[in-house]
Amino acid sequence: MSIKEVCEYTGWGMTKTREILKRSDSDFTIRVGNRLYVNKKLFDDYLVKCAKNKTDI
């Protein structure tokens, strides 16, 4: 998924989305050159994990 698709999927803004994707612990981020993409399956797992643990994103 592109950054724009992630924003539409989650309802987050572009700035927050980029901030999360640039974290070193985000194993769902795929970097192609300067572009950031998201592996949807791993991203969904991350969101479920945050929801279960009631962790701030």
N, CA, C, O and CB atoms as a CASP TS submission, in Angstrom:
PFRMAT TS
TARGET T0000
AUTHOR 0000-0000-0000
METHOD Language model
MODEL 1
PARENT N/A
ATOM      1  N   MET     1       0.840  -1.168   0.000  1.00  0.00           N
ATOM      2  CA  MET     1       0.000   0.000   0.000  1.00  0.00           C
ATOM      3  C   MET     1       0.894   1.242   0.000  1.00  0.00           C
ATOM      4  O   MET     1       1.956   1.258   0.621  1.00  0.00           O
ATOM      5  CB  MET     1      -0.960  -0.008   1.216  1.00  0.00           C
ATOM      6  N   SER     2       0.454   2.254  -0.690  1.00  0.00           N
ATOM      7  CA  SER     2       1.195   3.511  -0.687  1.00  0.00           C
ATOM      8  C   SER     2       0.798   4.324   0.547  1.00  0.00           C
ATOM      9  O   SER     2      -0.123   3.949   1.272  1.00  0.00           O
ATOM     10  CB  SER     2       0.929   4.319  -1.994  1.00  0.00           C
ATOM     11  N   ILE     3       1.485   5.418   0.778  1.00  0.00           N
ATOM     12  CA  ILE     3       1.171   6.274   1.927  1.00  0.00           C
ATOM     13  C   ILE     3      -0.260   6.794   1.813  1.00  0.00           C
ATOM     14  O   ILE     3      -0.989   6.836   2.804  1.00  0.00           O
ATOM     15  CB  ILE     3       2.172   7.458   2.023  1.00  0.00           C
ATOM     16  N   LYS     4      -0.653   7.183   0.627  1.00  0.00           N
ATOM     17  CA  LYS     4      -2.008   7.700   0.419  1.00  0.00           C
ATOM     18  C   LYS     4      -3.055   6.629   0.757  1.00  0.00           C
ATOM     19  O   LYS     4      -4.073   6.930   1.382  1.00  0.00           O
ATOM     20  CB  LYS     4      -2.183   8.178  -1.042  1.00  0.00           C
ATOM     21  N   GLU     5      -2.808   5.400   0.349  1.00  0.00           N
ATOM     22  CA  GLU     5      -3.737   4.306   0.642  1.00  0.00           C
ATOM     23  C   GLU     5      -3.801   4.016   2.136  1.00  0.00           C
ATOM     24  O   GLU     5      -4.872   3.717   2.665  1.00  0.00           O
ATOM     25  CB  GLU     5      -3.327   3.044  -0.115  1.00  0.00           C
ATOM     26  N   VAL     6      -2.665   4.102   2.816  1.00  0.00           N
ATOM     27  CA  VAL     6      -2.645   3.890   4.266  1.00  0.00           C
ATOM     28  C   VAL     6      -3.454   4.984   4.962  1.00  0.00           C
ATOM     29  O   VAL     6      -4.191   4.702   5.907  1.00  0.00           O
ATOM     30  CB  VAL     6      -1.187   3.871   4.800  1.00  0.00           C
ATOM     31  N   CYS     7      -3.323   6.216   4.505  1.00  0.00           N
ATOM     32  CA  CYS     7      -4.093   7.322   5.084  1.00  0.00           C
ATOM     33  C   CYS     7      -5.595   7.090   4.924  1.00  0.00           C
ATOM     34  O   CYS     7      -6.362   7.317   5.860  1.00  0.00           O
ATOM     35  CB  CYS     7      -3.693   8.655   4.426  1.00  0.00           C
ATOM     36  N   GLU     8      -6.011   6.644   3.757  1.00  0.00           N
ATOM     37  CA  GLU     8      -7.427   6.361   3.522  1.00  0.00           C
ATOM     38  C   GLU     8      -7.898   5.173   4.356  1.00  0.00           C
ATOM     39  O   GLU     8      -9.027   5.163   4.845  1.00  0.00           O
ATOM     40  CB  GLU     8      -7.677   6.089   2.034  1.00  0.00           C
ATOM     41  N   TYR     9      -7.043   4.185   4.516  1.00  0.00           N
ATOM     42  CA  TYR     9      -7.375   2.960   5.246  1.00  0.00           C
ATOM     43  C   TYR     9      -7.526   3.223   6.744  1.00  0.00           C
ATOM     44  O   TYR     9      -8.418   2.670   7.387  1.00  0.00           O
ATOM     45  CB  TYR     9      -6.303   1.897   5.009  1.00  0.00           C
ATOM     46  N   THR    10      -6.648   4.072   7.300  1.00  0.00           N
ATOM     47  CA  THR    10      -6.634   4.292   8.746  1.00  0.00           C
ATOM     48  C   THR    10      -7.328   5.574   9.182  1.00  0.00           C
ATOM     49  O   THR    10      -7.776   5.678  10.324  1.00  0.00           O
ATOM     50  CB  THR    10      -5.226   4.313   9.232  1.00  0.00           C
ATOM     51  N   GLY    11      -7.421   6.541   8.295  1.00  0.00           N
ATOM     52  CA  GLY    11      -7.979   7.832   8.667  1.00  0.00           C
ATOM     53  C   GLY    11      -6.947   8.774   9.264  1.00  0.00           C
ATOM     54  O   GLY    11      -7.294   9.854   9.743  1.00  0.00           O
ATOM     55  N   TRP    12      -5.677   8.374   9.239  1.00  0.00           N
ATOM     56  CA  TRP    12      -4.595   9.214   9.741  1.00  0.00           C
ATOM     57  C   TRP    12      -4.191  10.216   8.672  1.00  0.00           C
ATOM     58  O   TRP    12      -4.492  10.039   7.491  1.00  0.00           O
ATOM     59  CB  TRP    12      -3.382   8.356  10.169  1.00  0.00           C
ATOM     60  N   GLY    13      -3.509  11.270   9.099  1.00  0.00           N
ATOM     61  CA  GLY    13      -2.966  12.247   8.170  1.00  0.00           C
ATOM     62  C   GLY    13      -1.651  11.765   7.581  1.00  0.00           C
ATOM     63  O   GLY    13      -1.079  10.770   8.024  1.00  0.00           O
ATOM     64  N   MET    14      -1.187  12.490   6.577  1.00  0.00           N
ATOM     65  CA  MET    14       0.056  12.120   5.891  1.00  0.00           C
ATOM     66  C   MET    14       1.264  12.210   6.828  1.00  0.00           C
ATOM     67  O   MET    14       2.149  11.356   6.786  1.00  0.00           O
ATOM     68  CB  MET    14       0.275  13.023   4.671  1.00  0.00           C
ATOM     69  N   THR    15       1.297  13.233   7.663  1.00  0.00           N
ATOM     70  CA  THR    15       2.436  13.422   8.561  1.00  0.00           C
ATOM     71  C   THR    15       2.546  12.279   9.554  1.00  0.00           C
ATOM     72  O   THR    15       3.631  11.730   9.745  1.00  0.00           O
ATOM     73  CB  THR    15       2.318  14.749   9.304  1.00  0.00           C
ATOM     74  N   LYS    16       1.443  11.913  10.191  1.00  0.00           N
ATOM     75  CA  LYS    16       1.440  10.824  11.174  1.00  0.00           C
ATOM     76  C   LYS    16       1.810   9.502  10.501  1.00  0.00           C
ATOM     77  O   LYS    16       2.567   8.711  11.064  1.00  0.00           O
ATOM     78  CB  LYS    16       0.054  10.709  11.859  1.00  0.00           C
ATOM     79  N   THR    17       1.286   9.262   9.314  1.00  0.00           N
ATOM     80  CA  THR    17       1.573   8.034   8.587  1.00  0.00           C
ATOM     81  C   THR    17       3.057   7.931   8.264  1.00  0.00           C
ATOM     82  O   THR    17       3.667   6.883   8.480  1.00  0.00           O
ATOM     83  CB  THR    17       0.746   7.967   7.303  1.00  0.00           C
ATOM     84  N   ARG    18       3.643   9.004   7.750  1.00  0.00           N
ATOM     85  CA  ARG    18       5.082   9.002   7.443  1.00  0.00           C
ATOM     86  C   ARG    18       5.911   8.780   8.703  1.00  0.00           C
ATOM     87  O   ARG    18       6.905   8.054   8.680  1.00  0.00           O
ATOM     88  CB  ARG    18       5.493  10.326   6.771  1.00  0.00           C
ATOM     89  N   GLU    19       5.497   9.411   9.806  1.00  0.00           N
ATOM     90  CA  GLU    19       6.211   9.261  11.071  1.00  0.00           C
ATOM     91  C   GLU    19       6.248   7.798  11.501  1.00  0.00           C
ATOM     92  O   GLU    19       7.294   7.305  11.921  1.00  0.00           O
ATOM     93  CB  GLU    19       5.555  10.120  12.163  1.00  0.00           C
ATOM     94  N   ILE    20       5.130   7.108  11.403  1.00  0.00           N
ATOM     95  CA  ILE    20       5.053   5.703  11.796  1.00  0.00           C
ATOM     96  C   ILE    20       5.856   4.820  10.846  1.00  0.00           C
ATOM     97  O   ILE    20       6.536   3.895  11.288  1.00  0.00           O
ATOM     98  CB  ILE    20       3.594   5.241  11.837  1.00  0.00           C
ATOM     99  N   LEU    21       5.784   5.097   9.552  1.00  0.00           N
ATOM    100  CA  LEU    21       6.494   4.268   8.581  1.00  0.00           C
ATOM    101  C   LEU    21       8.009   4.435   8.652  1.00  0.00           C
ATOM    102  O   LEU    21       8.744   3.521   8.278  1.00  0.00           O
ATOM    103  CB  LEU    21       6.020   4.594   7.191  1.00  0.00           C
ATOM    104  N   LYS    22       8.483   5.575   9.121  1.00  0.00           N
ATOM    105  CA  LYS    22       9.923   5.823   9.200  1.00  0.00           C
ATOM    106  C   LYS    22      10.552   5.279  10.473  1.00  0.00           C
ATOM    107  O   LYS    22      11.775   5.304  10.610  1.00  0.00           O
ATOM    108  CB  LYS    22      10.192   7.297   9.104  1.00  0.00           C
ATOM    109  N   ARG    23       9.750   4.791  11.403  1.00  0.00           N
ATOM    110  CA  ARG    23      10.304   4.227  12.641  1.00  0.00           C
ATOM    111  C   ARG    23      11.165   3.013  12.314  1.00  0.00           C
ATOM    112  O   ARG    23      10.880   2.267  11.378  1.00  0.00           O
ATOM    113  CB  ARG    23       9.171   3.837  13.629  1.00  0.00           C
ATOM    114  N   SER    24      12.205   2.830  13.089  1.00  0.00           N
ATOM    115  CA  SER    24      13.111   1.706  12.846  1.00  0.00           C
ATOM    116  C   SER    24      12.490   0.365  13.220  1.00  0.00           C
ATOM    117  O   SER    24      12.922  -0.672  12.718  1.00  0.00           O
ATOM    118  CB  SER    24      14.396   1.903  13.621  1.00  0.00           C
ATOM    119  N   ASP    25      11.484   0.367  14.093  1.00  0.00           N
ATOM    120  CA  ASP    25      10.860  -0.886  14.528  1.00  0.00           C
ATOM    121  C   ASP    25       9.655  -1.294  13.680  1.00  0.00           C
ATOM    122  O   ASP    25       8.990  -2.281  13.994  1.00  0.00           O
ATOM    123  CB  ASP    25      10.434  -0.763  15.966  1.00  0.00           C
ATOM    124  N   SER    26       9.366  -0.557  12.619  1.00  0.00           N
ATOM    125  CA  SER    26       8.211  -0.891  11.778  1.00  0.00           C
ATOM    126  C   SER    26       8.615  -1.936  10.736  1.00  0.00           C
ATOM    127  O   SER    26       9.167  -1.598   9.688  1.00  0.00           O
ATOM    128  CB  SER    26       7.645   0.384  11.082  1.00  0.00           C
ATOM    129  N   ASP    27       8.340  -3.184  11.029  1.00  0.00           N
ATOM    130  CA  ASP    27       8.717  -4.269  10.131  1.00  0.00           C
ATOM    131  C   ASP    27       7.776  -4.408   8.936  1.00  0.00           C
ATOM    132  O   ASP    27       8.009  -5.244   8.063  1.00  0.00           O
ATOM    133  CB  ASP    27       8.757  -5.564  10.891  1.00  0.00           C
ATOM    134  N   PHE    28       6.722  -3.603   8.889  1.00  0.00           N
ATOM    135  CA  PHE    28       5.759  -3.652   7.785  1.00  0.00           C
ATOM    136  C   PHE    28       6.096  -2.652   6.681  1.00  0.00           C
ATOM    137  O   PHE    28       5.434  -2.638   5.643  1.00  0.00           O
ATOM    138  CB  PHE    28       4.355  -3.384   8.306  1.00  0.00           C
ATOM    139  N   THR    29       7.107  -1.821   6.886  1.00  0.00           N
ATOM    140  CA  THR    29       7.483  -0.803   5.912  1.00  0.00           C
ATOM    141  C   THR    29       8.420  -1.382   4.866  1.00  0.00           C
ATOM    142  O   THR    29       9.367  -2.102   5.181  1.00  0.00           O
ATOM    143  CB  THR    29       8.140   0.391   6.607  1.00  0.00           C
ATOM    144  N   ILE    30       8.134  -1.051   3.618  1.00  0.00           N
ATOM    145  CA  ILE    30       8.986  -1.448   2.498  1.00  0.00           C
ATOM    146  C   ILE    30       9.475  -0.165   1.837  1.00  0.00           C
ATOM    147  O   ILE    30       8.673   0.673   1.428  1.00  0.00           O
ATOM    148  CB  ILE    30       8.216  -2.376   1.469  1.00  0.00           C
ATOM    149  N   ARG    31      10.768  -0.018   1.735  1.00  0.00           N
ATOM    150  CA  ARG    31      11.350   1.182   1.138  1.00  0.00           C
ATOM    151  C   ARG    31      11.846   0.842  -0.260  1.00  0.00           C
ATOM    152  O   ARG    31      12.667  -0.058  -0.439  1.00  0.00           O
ATOM    153  CB  ARG    31      12.508   1.746   2.017  1.00  0.00           C
ATOM    154  N   VAL    32      11.338   1.572  -1.247  1.00  0.00           N
ATOM    155  CA  VAL    32      11.773   1.425  -2.634  1.00  0.00           C
ATOM    156  C   VAL    32      12.315   2.786  -3.057  1.00  0.00           C
ATOM    157  O   VAL    32      11.555   3.696  -3.385  1.00  0.00           O
ATOM    158  CB  VAL    32      10.590   0.936  -3.584  1.00  0.00           C
ATOM    159  N   GLY    33      13.628   2.908  -3.045  1.00  0.00           N
ATOM    160  CA  GLY    33      14.232   4.219  -3.297  1.00  0.00           C
ATOM    161  C   GLY    33      13.867   5.146  -2.151  1.00  0.00           C
ATOM    162  O   GLY    33      14.147   4.847  -0.991  1.00  0.00           O
ATOM    163  N   ASN    34      13.243   6.270  -2.475  1.00  0.00           N
ATOM    164  CA  ASN    34      12.793   7.214  -1.454  1.00  0.00           C
ATOM    165  C   ASN    34      11.341   6.972  -1.056  1.00  0.00           C
ATOM    166  O   ASN    34      10.843   7.595  -0.118  1.00  0.00           O
ATOM    167  CB  ASN    34      12.959   8.639  -1.952  1.00  0.00           C
ATOM    168  N   ARG    35      10.676   6.094  -1.745  1.00  0.00           N
ATOM    169  CA  ARG    35       9.257   5.857  -1.490  1.00  0.00           C
ATOM    170  C   ARG    35       9.049   4.826  -0.389  1.00  0.00           C
ATOM    171  O   ARG    35       9.829   3.886  -0.234  1.00  0.00           O
ATOM    172  CB  ARG    35       8.562   5.401  -2.764  1.00  0.00           C
ATOM    173  N   LEU    36       7.980   5.027   0.368  1.00  0.00           N
ATOM    174  CA  LEU    36       7.622   4.109   1.436  1.00  0.00           C
ATOM    175  C   LEU    36       6.327   3.397   1.072  1.00  0.00           C
ATOM    176  O   LEU    36       5.356   4.024   0.647  1.00  0.00           O
ATOM    177  CB  LEU    36       7.480   4.854   2.784  1.00  0.00           C
ATOM    178  N   TYR    37       6.328   2.094   1.242  1.00  0.00           N
ATOM    179  CA  TYR    37       5.140   1.284   1.015  1.00  0.00           C
ATOM    180  C   TYR    37       4.903   0.419   2.238  1.00  0.00           C
ATOM    181  O   TYR    37       5.791   0.261   3.075  1.00  0.00           O
ATOM    182  CB  TYR    37       5.284   0.413  -0.263  1.00  0.00           C
ATOM    183  N   VAL    38       3.702  -0.145   2.342  1.00  0.00           N
ATOM    184  CA  VAL    38       3.328  -0.933   3.509  1.00  0.00           C
ATOM    185  C   VAL    38       2.860  -2.310   3.070  1.00  0.00           C
ATOM    186  O   VAL    38       2.079  -2.449   2.128  1.00  0.00           O
ATOM    187  CB  VAL    38       2.230  -0.223   4.325  1.00  0.00           C
ATOM    188  N   ASN    39       3.351  -3.325   3.769  1.00  0.00           N
ATOM    189  CA  ASN    39       2.841  -4.684   3.595  1.00  0.00           C
ATOM    190  C   ASN    39       1.554  -4.751   4.414  1.00  0.00           C
ATOM    191  O   ASN    39       1.599  -4.681   5.642  1.00  0.00           O
ATOM    192  CB  ASN    39       3.903  -5.794   4.052  1.00  0.00           C
ATOM    193  N   LYS    40       0.418  -4.885   3.751  1.00  0.00           N
ATOM    194  CA  LYS    40      -0.888  -4.797   4.416  1.00  0.00           C
ATOM    195  C   LYS    40      -1.061  -5.859   5.488  1.00  0.00           C
ATOM    196  O   LYS    40      -1.580  -5.552   6.562  1.00  0.00           O
ATOM    197  CB  LYS    40      -2.003  -4.923   3.397  1.00  0.00           C
ATOM    198  N   LYS    41      -0.651  -7.079   5.242  1.00  0.00           N
ATOM    199  CA  LYS    41      -0.808  -8.165   6.205  1.00  0.00           C
ATOM    200  C   LYS    41      -0.044  -7.854   7.496  1.00  0.00           C
ATOM    201  O   LYS    41      -0.594  -7.965   8.592  1.00  0.00           O
ATOM    202  CB  LYS    41      -0.319  -9.497   5.600  1.00  0.00           C
ATOM    203  N   LEU    42       1.218  -7.466   7.357  1.00  0.00           N
ATOM    204  CA  LEU    42       2.026  -7.133   8.532  1.00  0.00           C
ATOM    205  C   LEU    42       1.499  -5.884   9.238  1.00  0.00           C
ATOM    206  O   LEU    42       1.556  -5.796  10.465  1.00  0.00           O
ATOM    207  CB  LEU    42       3.487  -6.925   8.127  1.00  0.00           C
ATOM    208  N   PHE    43       0.988  -4.922   8.476  1.00  0.00           N
ATOM    209  CA  PHE    43       0.438  -3.699   9.049  1.00  0.00           C
ATOM    210  C   PHE    43      -0.830  -4.005   9.850  1.00  0.00           C
ATOM    211  O   PHE    43      -1.023  -3.463  10.938  1.00  0.00           O
ATOM    212  CB  PHE    43       0.139  -2.671   7.939  1.00  0.00           C
ATOM    213  N   ASP    44      -1.689  -4.869   9.316  1.00  0.00           N
ATOM    214  CA  ASP    44      -2.888  -5.278  10.046  1.00  0.00           C
ATOM    215  C   ASP    44      -2.520  -5.991  11.345  1.00  0.00           C
ATOM    216  O   ASP    44      -3.155  -5.774  12.377  1.00  0.00           O
ATOM    217  CB  ASP    44      -3.762  -6.189   9.172  1.00  0.00           C
ATOM    218  N   ASP    45      -1.505  -6.832  11.294  1.00  0.00           N
ATOM    219  CA  ASP    45      -1.031  -7.515  12.503  1.00  0.00           C
ATOM    220  C   ASP    45      -0.540  -6.503  13.539  1.00  0.00           C
ATOM    221  O   ASP    45      -0.798  -6.654  14.733  1.00  0.00           O
ATOM    222  CB  ASP    45       0.097  -8.510  12.155  1.00  0.00           C
ATOM    223  N   TYR    46       0.168  -5.475  13.076  1.00  0.00           N
ATOM    224  CA  TYR    46       0.670  -4.419  13.959  1.00  0.00           C
ATOM    225  C   TYR    46      -0.502  -3.682  14.622  1.00  0.00           C
ATOM    226  O   TYR    46      -0.467  -3.423  15.824  1.00  0.00           O
ATOM    227  CB  TYR    46       1.560  -3.421  13.166  1.00  0.00           C
ATOM    228  N   LEU    47      -1.529  -3.347  13.849  1.00  0.00           N
ATOM    229  CA  LEU    47      -2.679  -2.639  14.397  1.00  0.00           C
ATOM    230  C   LEU    47      -3.423  -3.489  15.422  1.00  0.00           C
ATOM    231  O   LEU    47      -3.870  -2.976  16.447  1.00  0.00           O
ATOM    232  CB  LEU    47      -3.624  -2.226  13.276  1.00  0.00           C
ATOM    233  N   VAL    48      -3.558  -4.782  15.151  1.00  0.00           N
ATOM    234  CA  VAL    48      -4.219  -5.694  16.097  1.00  0.00           C
ATOM    235  C   VAL    48      -3.409  -5.778  17.386  1.00  0.00           C
ATOM    236  O   VAL    48      -3.967  -5.741  18.482  1.00  0.00           O
ATOM    237  CB  VAL    48      -4.393  -7.111  15.476  1.00  0.00           C
ATOM    238  N   LYS    49      -2.078  -5.891  17.247  1.00  0.00           N
ATOM    239  CA  LYS    49      -1.212  -5.970  18.423  1.00  0.00           C
ATOM    240  C   LYS    49      -1.335  -4.706  19.274  1.00  0.00           C
ATOM    241  O   LYS    49      -1.390  -4.790  20.501  1.00  0.00           O
ATOM    242  CB  LYS    49       0.252  -6.184  17.999  1.00  0.00           C
ATOM    243  N   CYS    50      -1.378  -3.547  18.637  1.00  0.00           N
ATOM    244  CA  CYS    50      -1.520  -2.289  19.372  1.00  0.00           C
ATOM    245  C   CYS    50      -2.880  -2.209  20.060  1.00  0.00           C
ATOM    246  O   CYS    50      -2.985  -1.699  21.176  1.00  0.00           O
ATOM    247  CB  CYS    50      -1.335  -1.093  18.427  1.00  0.00           C
ATOM    248  N   ALA    51      -3.906  -2.704  19.406  1.00  0.00           N
ATOM    249  CA  ALA    51      -5.245  -2.687  19.991  1.00  0.00           C
ATOM    250  C   ALA    51      -5.324  -3.620  21.192  1.00  0.00           C
ATOM    251  O   ALA    51      -5.907  -3.266  22.217  1.00  0.00           O
ATOM    252  CB  ALA    51      -6.292  -3.082  18.945  1.00  0.00           C
ATOM    253  N   LYS    52      -4.746  -4.806  21.073  1.00  0.00           N
ATOM    254  CA  LYS    52      -4.783  -5.766  22.176  1.00  0.00           C
ATOM    255  C   LYS    52      -4.036  -5.249  23.393  1.00  0.00           C
ATOM    256  O   LYS    52      -4.494  -5.411  24.524  1.00  0.00           O
ATOM    257  CB  LYS    52      -4.194  -7.098  21.739  1.00  0.00           C
ATOM    258  N   ASN    53      -2.884  -4.625  23.160  1.00  0.00           N
ATOM    259  CA  ASN    53      -2.046  -4.132  24.254  1.00  0.00           C
ATOM    260  C   ASN    53      -2.425  -2.713  24.682  1.00  0.00           C
ATOM    261  O   ASN    53      -1.853  -2.168  25.626  1.00  0.00           O
ATOM    262  CB  ASN    53      -0.583  -4.170  23.843  1.00  0.00           C
ATOM    263  N   LYS    54      -3.392  -2.120  23.978  1.00  0.00           N
ATOM    264  CA  LYS    54      -3.822  -0.736  24.233  1.00  0.00           C
ATOM    265  C   LYS    54      -2.628   0.214  24.194  1.00  0.00           C
ATOM    266  O   LYS    54      -2.470   1.087  25.048  1.00  0.00           O
ATOM    267  CB  LYS    54      -4.539  -0.631  25.600  1.00  0.00           C
ATOM    268  N   THR    55      -1.793   0.012  23.173  1.00  0.00           N
ATOM    269  CA  THR    55      -0.586   0.799  22.982  1.00  0.00           C
ATOM    270  C   THR    55      -0.890   2.007  22.100  1.00  0.00           C
ATOM    271  O   THR    55      -1.624   1.892  21.119  1.00  0.00           O
ATOM    272  CB  THR    55       0.535  -0.061  22.360  1.00  0.00           C
ATOM    273  N   ASP    56      -0.330   3.160  22.448  1.00  0.00           N
ATOM    274  CA  ASP    56      -0.448   4.326  21.590  1.00  0.00           C
ATOM    275  C   ASP    56       0.352   4.102  20.324  1.00  0.00           C
ATOM    276  O   ASP    56       1.414   3.481  20.339  1.00  0.00           O
ATOM    277  CB  ASP    56       0.025   5.598  22.315  1.00  0.00           C
ATOM    278  N   ILE    57      -0.171   4.613  19.243  1.00  0.00           N
ATOM    279  CA  ILE    57       0.505   4.428  17.960  1.00  0.00           C
ATOM    280  C   ILE    57       1.381   5.610  17.664  1.00  0.00           C
ATOM    281  O   ILE    57       2.039   5.646  16.624  1.00  0.00           O
ATOM    282  CB  ILE    57      -0.500   4.223  16.830  1.00  0.00           C
TER
END
